[in-house]
Amino acid sequence: MNNTIPPLANACGSVLSRARKQAVLVAVMTAIATAQDDKPSPVPSRSRKTATVATANPEYKIGTIETGEAVYFSRSMNGRKAAGGDSLDGDTLTAAHALYPFGSIIRVTNTANNRAVELRVIDRISTSSNKLVSVSHAAAEQLEFIKTGSAQVKVQLVALTANR
């Protein structure tokens, strides 16, 4: 059996290299497989060792609790535009969460010292991040994890708002 790929010409008529032939073949096979798939692709959910709230059309329930790691955004981020439209300000009590709607109120509790603070969600944190939440500098001060840079926290959904 001959393992060579037959000549394949591009739109201009020149012969494509072996690597390009393979790339074209993969692209065509992917397109065919995607076209044959009757099911919509699943919405990626945020995987964590704890409970999550990720669904295609999330029905967030007040009181939902998640646990994970919190970090804070540096004051050098002040003035930058957050995903929710607000400007980041380290002196305000705000947070970034992967899933909760902008304007939602969350209670973040540092599990090491039981200090808690309520924050308004104004920004996004990547769903691929292993961090649960990113909080403002002021929130990190109240939660007492400025020196360590991060803390294990419990995040509870307190209120949903439809202002965004």
N, C-alpha and C positions, 0 to 999 in steps of 0.2 A: 504494500500500500504506500502510495506517495503522499507525504505529509506537507506538500507545498500548497500554498494558496494560489489559485489561478489569478492571472493578471486582472486587475480592476482599474478602470480608467476613471478619472474625475470628470467634471463637467467640461473641462478644457481639453480632454482627450489624453492628457499625460498619464503615465502609469504610476499608480500609488505605491509607496514603500510598504513593506510587510507590516510595520507598526501601524501605519495609517489604515491598511486593510483590516487589521484586527480591530482598530478603534471604530471603523465604520460598521463592521459586523456586530460588535457589541451594541452600538447605538441603535442599529436596526432591530436587533433581538429585544432590546429593552423597550423600544417603541411598540413592537408587536405584543409583547407581554403586557404592557400597560393598556393597550387598546383592547385586549381580550378580557381584562379584569372588569367584571360587572360591579364589584363592590367598590365603594369609595375608599380611598386610603384612610386608615385610622388616624385620628388626631393623636399626636404624641402626648403621652401623659408624663407627668413629672414623677420619676421614680425616686422614692425615698424609703428608708427603713421604717418610716412611720406613716400614719394615715395621710392620704392626699385628698385633694378636692378637684383633681383634673378630670374633666369630661368634655365631650364635644360641645354641649350646651349646658354649662355648669349651673346647677341650682345650688348656690351657696347658702348654707344654713347658718344662721346666727348661732354662735357657740361652738362652731367647728374648731377643733384644736389640732395643731401640728407641732411637732418638736423637731429641732435641728439646730444648725449653727447660724449665728448672726454675726455680721461684720458691720462696720460703719464706713460711710463714705467720707473721704478727707475734705477738709475745708477748702482745699485747692479746687474742688469741684463747684464751689459757690458760683452762682450766676449761670451755670450751664443749664440748658433746657432739659427738663425731665420728659419722659415719654408721655406723661399725662398733660403736658402743656405748661406746667408751673416751672419756675426756675428753682434749681437746687439751692438750698440755704441751710448750712450746717447748724444754724441757730434756731431752726424751727423743728417741731416734733413731727417728722415725716419719715416715710419708709418706701422701699422698693420691694415688691413681691411679684413672683412670676405669674400668678393667676388671678388674684382678687381684683375686682374692678377699681379703677381710679376713684378716689374719694372715699373708699371704704375705710372704716376705722378698725384697727387691730390693736389688741392688747398684747404687748411683748413682755414676757417675764423671764428674767435671768434665773435659770434653775439653780445656780450656785449660791445666790444670795436672796432670792425671792423678791428682788426689786422689780417693779412693773411700771410700764408707761404706755399710754394710749397714743397711737400714731395714725396719721392719715396717709393712705397709699397714694403716691403721686408718680411713681416710676416703676419700671420693670427690672427684674433681675432675671438673668437667663435661665430657661427651664433646664438647660444642661448643667448649670452650676450645682455644686454640692452644697451651696449655701441656701438656707431657707429664706432669709430676709437680710436686706441691707438697710441700716437705719442712719439717721442724721447724727452728726457729732453730738448735738445736744442730747439726743436720746441715749447715745452710748455713754455719755457722762452720767445721766440719771440711772442707767442700768449698771454702771461701774465696770465697764470693760475697755476703757480707753487704753490703759497700759498693756493689756494682753492683746488687743486688736480684734478679738472675737470672743464669743461666749455661746454656751449651749443655752437655748431658749425654748420657751413654749409660746406659740403664737395662737391667739384666739380671735376669731372674727367677732367683732362687737356690733358693727352696724354696716349696712350696705347703703350707699347713697347713689343716686342717679344723676349727679351733677355733671358727669362726663360720659 
